[in-house]
Amino acid sequence: LGAALAGLIAPATVPAGPEGCGSARASPAAVPSAQELGLPASETATVRLLADGDYLPALLEAIDAAREAIVLSAFFFRTHPAAETPPDRVLAALQEAVRRGVRVRAILEQGEGGEGDHVSRDNAFTARRLREAGIRVCLDDPERTIHAKLVVIDGRVSFVGSHNLTASALQRNREVSVRIDSPALARELLRYLEGACP
């Protein structure tokens, strides 16, 4: 899996901002060969770089297009009972997918649950909301952190990167992920997630 992901993103030139920091969105990455991705020679993967706020609309579009199955893994999925936050938009899209007959499974981080463990508390709250919608939820082993942020849709389209499902990650943070259209890579990611939460 690591070898398959290693060559996904080609270097992009980003103009420097006033402090010498990049200030423009990176252009889509050049598509590497199947061999560079560790995929069968007959397969071509389409890769799209999703920087910062580009992630949410791309994810929602893919969830809305799902017809068979969605599997997601999130370190932090923070929804709110009375707010229309970006993570609540993801939750609503997943609920709608279930109503269309799509099988949805979520794997969320579960820590030791001590005082101040807001990730576990917020994930448990979101897990209840997901289950109420008919979504199968697995909270991982408290002794091993699941930090992978992955979404696999219809065994073909995968999202891999740094975006948590929180308002800050989806609106304000400097985050980067990729959308990859590759059935072979999707299969590898699904195998990986099976090991994280059988």
C-alpha positions in Angstrom: 0.0 0.0 0.0 2.8 2.4 0.9 4.5 1.8 -2.4 1.3 2.3 -4.3 0.7 5.7 -2.6 4.3 6.9 -2.7 4.3 8.1 -6.3 0.9 9.6 -6.5 1.6 13.3 -6.1 4.0 15.0 -8.6 5.7 18.1 -7.3 3.6 21.3 -8.1 4.9 24.8 -8.3 3.1 27.0 -5.9 3.7 30.8 -6.0 5.2 32.2 -2.8 3.0 34.4 -0.6 4.3 37.5 1.3 6.1 35.4 3.9 7.5 33.0 1.3 4.7 30.5 2.0 2.6 29.0 -0.8 -0.6 30.9 -1.4 -2.2 29.4 -4.5 -4.0 26.1 -4.9 -1.8 23.4 -6.4 -2.7 22.1 -9.9 -3.9 18.5 -10.3 -1.0 16.0 -10.2 0.3 14.4 -13.3 -1.0 10.8 -13.5 1.7 8.3 -12.8 2.0 5.0 -14.6 0.3 1.9 -13.3 3.7 0.4 -12.6 4.7 3.5 -10.5 1.5 3.0 -8.4 2.1 -0.8 -8.0 -1.1 -1.5 -9.9 -1.7 -4.0 -12.7 -0.3 -2.8 -16.0 -3.7 -2.8 -17.5 -5.1 -0.3 -15.1 -4.8 3.5 -15.3 -5.4 5.5 -12.1 -6.8 9.0 -12.2 -5.5 11.2 -9.3 -6.8 14.6 -8.3 -5.2 16.7 -5.6 -7.6 18.2 -3.1 -6.1 21.1 -1.1 -7.8 22.8 1.8 -11.5 23.5 1.0 -11.5 21.5 -2.3 -12.0 18.3 -0.3 -15.5 18.7 1.0 -17.3 19.4 -2.3 -15.4 16.5 -4.0 -16.3 14.1 -1.2 -19.9 15.1 -1.1 -20.1 14.7 -4.9 -18.7 11.2 -4.7 -21.0 10.2 -1.8 -24.0 11.5 -3.8 -22.9 9.4 -6.8 -22.4 6.2 -4.7 -24.5 3.3 -5.8 -23.2 0.2 -3.9 -20.9 0.8 -0.9 -19.1 3.5 1.1 -16.4 2.6 3.7 -14.8 5.4 5.7 -12.2 5.7 8.3 -11.8 8.8 10.4 -9.7 9.8 13.4 -12.1 12.6 14.2 -15.7 13.0 13.0 -17.3 15.8 14.9 -20.9 16.5 14.3 -23.3 18.8 16.2 -26.9 18.2 17.2 -28.2 21.7 16.2 -25.8 23.1 13.7 -25.2 22.8 10.0 -21.5 22.3 10.0 -19.4 20.8 7.2 -19.2 17.4 9.0 -23.0 17.5 9.4 -23.2 17.9 5.6 -21.1 14.7 5.3 -23.4 12.9 7.8 -26.5 14.0 5.9 -25.0 12.8 2.6 -24.2 9.4 4.2 -27.8 9.2 5.5 -29.1 9.9 2.1 -26.9 7.2 0.6 -28.4 4.7 3.0 -31.9 5.7 1.9 -30.8 5.0 -1.7 -29.8 1.5 -0.7 -26.0 2.1 -0.4 -24.2 0.0 2.3 -22.2 2.4 4.5 -19.6 1.4 7.1 -17.7 3.8 9.3 -14.5 3.1 11.4 -13.9 5.8 14.0 -11.1 6.3 16.6 -11.9 5.4 20.2 -9.3 6.3 22.8 -9.0 5.4 26.4 -11.9 7.8 27.2 -10.3 9.6 30.1 -11.1 13.2 31.1 -10.3 15.6 28.2 -10.6 12.9 25.5 -12.8 15.0 23.3 -12.0 12.9 20.2 -13.5 9.7 21.7 -16.5 11.7 23.2 -17.3 13.4 19.9 -16.8 10.3 17.8 -19.1 8.3 20.2 -21.8 11.0 19.6 -21.4 10.9 15.9 -21.3 7.0 16.0 -24.8 7.1 17.6 -26.1 9.4 14.9 -24.6 7.1 12.2 -26.1 4.0 13.7 -29.5 5.7 14.0 -29.3 6.2 10.2 -28.6 2.5 9.6 -24.9 2.9 9.2 -22.6 0.1 10.5 -20.0 1.7 12.9 -16.9 0.2 14.4 -15.0 2.0 17.1 -11.4 0.8 17.0 -9.4 -0.8 19.7 -8.7 1.9 22.4 -5.1 0.6 22.7 -4.3 1.3 19.1 -5.0 4.6 17.4 -6.6 4.7 13.9 -5.3 7.8 12.4 -6.1 6.9 8.8 -8.4 9.3 7.0 -9.8 7.2 4.1 -13.0 6.9 2.2 -13.6 4.2 -0.4 -16.7 4.5 -2.7 -18.1 1.6 -4.8 -14.8 -0.2 -4.7 -13.3 2.3 -7.1 -12.9 5.9 -5.9 -10.8 6.5 -2.8 -10.0 9.6 -0.8 -6.7 9.5 1.1 -5.1 12.4 3.0 -5.0 14.6 6.1 -8.6 15.8 6.3 -10.4 14.9 9.5 -14.2 15.3 9.4 -14.3 18.4 11.6 -15.3 22.0 10.8 -11.7 23.2 11.2 -10.3 20.6 8.8 -13.0 21.1 6.2 -13.0 24.9 6.4 -9.9 26.5 7.9 -6.9 24.2 8.2 -4.1 23.7 5.7 -5.0 20.2 4.6 -4.2 18.1 1.6 -5.8 14.9 0.3 -6.1 13.1 -3.0 -9.0 11.5 -4.9 -7.9 8.4 -6.7 -10.0 6.5 -9.2 -8.5 3.0 -9.2 -10.3 -0.3 -8.4 -7.0 -2.0 -7.6 -5.9 0.6 -5.0 -9.5 0.7 -3.6 -9.2 -3.1 -3.0 -5.9 -2.6 -1.1 -7.4 0.1 1.0 -10.4 -2.0 1.9 -8.1 -4.9 2.9 -6.2 -2.5 5.1 -9.4 -1.2 6.8 -10.6 -4.8 7.4 -7.4 -5.3 9.5 -8.1 -2.1 11.4 -11.7 -3.1 12.5 -12.7 -6.6 11.4 
